[in-house]
Amino acid sequence: MKREGEIRIPSGCAIAAVISKAGKMMTGEKIIKAMEPMHDRSNGLGGGFAAYGIYPDYKDFYAFHMFFDCRDTRKKCEAFLKEHFEIVKGEIIPTRKIPEITDEPIIWRYFVTPLKSVLADLQLDEKEFVARTVVKINTEMRGAYVFSSGKNMGTFKAVGFPEDVGKFYKLDEYEGYSWTSHGRYPTNTPGWWGGAHPFTLLDYSVVHNGEISSYDANRRFIEMFGYKCNLQTDTEVITYILDYLVRRQGLTLGEAASVIAAPFWSTIESKTDKYDEEKHKYLRTVFPNLLVTGPFSIVLGFEGGLMALNDRLKLRSMVVGEKDDKVFIASEEAAIRVMEPEAENIWSPAGGEPVIVKVKEGKF
């Protein structure tokens, strides 16, 4: 019998990310390798990746990555899309058959742009229209799921260990300036293809290690604004919260982080900068239902950058490292060392303190 200390308790789930601040392109090979030393953090019920800059030939079009349960569902959904979008290309997402990934759905991608006549009739900007379309398909079209919907980016996920998911989707053949990854260890939600991380909406993607004890309060609030949580995993709500705060409310990433990982009132009141104190009081007062409680470490991917964030008590591990123009983020330093053995300035962000990295303007 193994004794305490001889059994690894990994605190579930693995996250990793890399970004080139100079906008240099990287294949998915290193981010796949980064998940190998964190293998025991997953249990094979979900793995996934998000990549930015991978569709330069279609950078002006929204890339819908979709799961379908059957051909008839795909045809029905495609007919719906044609009524609202110009589809410039539709194709099966290339995969390679490997024994570790089974029971795959039909996996398709469409490069689309909203029809101007539809936008004019609804008086919506295109991002809001695309977001509403994603929610509508995922909520109302049984057997069809949009699991990625941004421009010049894509999410790739499945039931399996992340190392196998990366091979399955041939991510070594893609090139992007930023990558995130996730290995899942679900505790109280099902393991299924749509429930794997990352969760996305438009160009936002979220990978998460932890558990959201405030999920029901967060969900009830955010669903008042048209979002629907129907992928059976608590992490989904974080993606919608960030979209709501940044895109719809106009908050900065730092301000959004101060909502979901809000400082304690005692911390706010002890601030010496009066403006900073008043700002945090305002955010806590206006958005109390979007405080995310429970242990979490997340990486948010977005067009041109990444944001890493721990819960305010730092109940989940997260490490950051640098080398030249690249910044690395992972649950464990071992994952960073796989991506860059000579990584420097290794450090652990404080609880509730966001690490925001952006590509230099004009470089992606």
N, C-alpha and C positions, 0 to 999 in steps of 0.2 A: 504494500500500500504506500502510495506517495504521500509525503508529509507537506505541511504548509511550507511554502517557499520553493517546493520542487515542481509545482504545477503553475504554469503561466496563466495569469488572469489578465487578459489583454484589454479589458474595458470595452470590448466590442468595436467593430467597424474600423476601417483604415481610410485615411484621406491623404492625398498627395497632390502637389501642383508645381508647375514651373512656368515662368514667363521670361521672355527676353525683352528688356526695356528698350533695346535697340530695334525691336521688331524682327529679329532674325528668325528664320523658319527652322523648326525642329520636327523630325518625324516622331511618331508615337512610340518608338522603340524604347526610349529611356523611361518614359512614364509607366510603360508596362512593366519594365524591369524593377522599377521602384516599389511595385506592389509585392514583389516576391518575398523580401524579408519580413513583410507584415502579413504573410499568408494566414497565420493563426488568428488574426483579428477578424477574419471572415469565416463563414461556414458554407460557402457555395450557393447561397440563396440570393445572390445579387452582386453584380459588378458592373462598373460603367465608367465612361470617360466623356469629357467635353473638350472640344478642340476649337480654337479660334484662328481664323485666317485660312481655313482649308478649302474654301471655294472661291478663289480669286476670279475665276471666269464667270461666276454668277453672284458677285458680291453685292449687286444692287437688288437681288431677289431674296425673298424669305425662303429658307430651306425647311420644308416640313418633313421631318422624319416621322414615319408612322408605322404602327403595328396594326395588322388586320387579322381577324380570326378565320376568314375565308375569302375566296375570290369574289363572291357576290357582295360582301361588305365593302371590299375595295372598289368595285364598280359603282356602288351606290354613293360612296364617299367622293369618288372622283367626279361623279356627275354633280354633286353638291358644290365641289370646289370650282368647277367650270362655270357655275352660275354667278360666282362672286370674285373669281380671280382669273387672270391670264396665267395659264400654266405653260411655262417656256420649256420645261423638261420634266418628265416623270420616268422613274426607273427603279428597278430593284436595287437595294443597297447591297453591294458586293460583300459576300461572306465566304469563308472557307469551312468546309465540313471538318469538324473535329469531334471525337467521341465524348469530350467533356461537356459539350453544349448540345442539349436535346430539346425536343418539343418546341422548336422555334415557330413563331407565328410568321405570317407573310410580312416582310420588312421592306418598306418602300420609301422613296423620297421624291418630293415634288419641289421644284423651284418656281415660285409664284410671285405675282404682284397683284394687289387689289385693283379691281376695275374702277376707273375714275368715276364712272356713272353710278356705281354702287356707293362709293364714298360720298358723292354729291347728294344722293338721295337721303342717306342716313346722317349727313353732316357730321362725319367723324374723321379724325385724322387716321392715317393708315395704321399706326401702331395700335391704337385703341381698337380698330376694326379687326386686326389680326388677333389680338388678345381675346376679343369676344368670340371670334371664330374658333379658336383653340378650345376655349371653355365649352362652347356649344357642341363641338364634335365629341369631346371627351365625356360630356354629360348626357347627350341625347342620342348619339349614334352607337348603338350597342355593337361591341366587337371591333370598334375603331378607336385608336388612341393616337393623338399627336404628342410625341414625346420630345420634340425639338422644333423650334419655330423661329430662330433668329436668322439674321443676315450674316453670310460668310462665317458661319460656325455650325457645329453639329454635335449632337449627343448620341452616344452609342452605348446601349446597355442591354443586359440579359440576365437570366438566371444562371449563375455560375461564379467561379472565382474570377477576380478581375484579370489575372494573367491570361486566363483562357478566353475571356471576353475580348481582350485586346487582339489576340490571335484570330479569333472568330471573325472580327470585323476588319481584319487586315490593316490595323492602324499603323503598322510600320510603313505602309505605302502612302499615308497622308502626311502633309507638312503644315504646321501651324506655329504661330508665335507664342501661343499660350495653351497649356493643357492642364486639366484637372482630372482626378481619378478617385474611385471609391470602391472599397471592398465591404460588403454588407454582412452584418450579423444581426438579423432581425430578432427582436425579443417578444414583441406583443402585436406584430402586424405580419400579414402573410408574405411569403417570398414568391413573387411572380414578376414577369417581365416588366410590366408597367410600374411596379413598385420599387425597382432598382434605382439607384442614384446614378447620375445627377437628375434633379428635377429642374425643369426649365420653363421659362415663358419669355418670348421674344429673345433678346440676347442674354438674359440673365440665366445662370445655371448655379445650382447649389448642391454641394456635397456636405454631408453632415455625419458626425460621430456623436452619439448621445441619445437623449430621450427628452421629449418636450412634455413636461407635466402640465403646462398651460395650454395644451393643444386645443381643447374644446372651447376655451374662452377666446383664443386667437382665431380659431376657425369661425365661430359664430360672428365675430366682429367683421372679419374680412369678407365673409360671404354676403354681408349687407351691401357690398360694393360690386357685386356681380361675379366675383370669383367663386369657384366650386371646387371643393376638395373631394375628389372621387378616385384617387389612385391608392387609397388604403394604406398610406404611410404618413406619419406625422410631419416628416421633413417637407412635404409638399407645401405646407402653409407658410414656411419661411420664404420660399420663392415668391409667393403672392404678396406677402407683407413687404418685401423689399421692392417689388414692382410698384406697389401702391404708394409707398413712402417716397421713392426716388422719382419714378416716372410721373405719377399722378399728383403727388403732393409737392414735388419740387425740392425735397430735402437733399442735402449733400449725402455722400456715403457715410461720412463721419457722423452726421446728425442721425441718419437711419440706424447706425450702430448704437448710438446713444438711446435709441428707442427700444430696440430689441434686447440690448444688454445694458439697460439703464443703470447708472450709478445709484447706490443707496441714497436716501434722503440725507443721511448724516454726512455722506461724502460730498453731496452737492452743497450743503450748507457750510462746509468747511473750506470751500474754494475761496481763494484770495482775489481772483479776478471776478469783479461784479458782473460783467457781461456774460462770462462763462457760466456763472451761477444762475443768472436769470434765464439763459438759453436752456439749460438742463431742466430747470423748474418748468419752463414752458413745455418742453417735449414730454416730460413725465405727466404733466397735467392734461395735455391734449390727446396723447396716445397711450393711455394706461392699459388698454386692452391688447396692445401689441408688444408688451413686455413678454419676452420668451423666458420662461423659468424652466429649471431642470438643467442637467449637465449637457453641454454641447460645445463642440468646436466645428466651425463651418468654414468653407471657402466659397466665396461668391465669385463666379466668373462673369465678366461683362465685356462688351466691345472695348478693346484697348486696355484691359486691366484685370486685376484680381483684388479681392479683399478677404483677409483672414480674420476671424473673430472667435474668441472664447466667450463662454458665459462669464458673468461678473465674478464668480467664485473660482473660476478656472478648474472645473471639475473634470475636464478632459484634456489630454496632452496635445500639444501642438508646438512644433519647432520650425524656425525660419533660418535659412542660410543664404549666402550670396557667393557669387563668383563672377567676376567681370560684369557683363551686362545682364546676367541672369539672377533671378530670385527664386528660391526653392522653399516650399512649404510642405510639411508632412506631419503625420502623427508621431513618427519616430525619426531620430537622426539617421538611423541606418538606411532609411529610404532616400534621404538626401544624399548620403555618401554613395549610394548606387548610381544616382544620377550624376553626381559630381564629387569624385573622391577628394578633390582639393577645395571643397567648399569652405568658405571663411565666415567669420562673424556669426557663428551659430548661436542662436538665442531663443528663449521662450517668451512670447508676448504675455503681458499681464492680462488678467481677467478683465474683459470688457473694453480692452484697448485695441482698436482695429489696426491692422497692418494693411495699408492701401498702396498698391504698386500699379503704376500706369506706364504704358509704352510712350516713348517720346512722341510728341505730336508729329504727324506726318510719316511715321515709320511703319505703320501697318496698313 
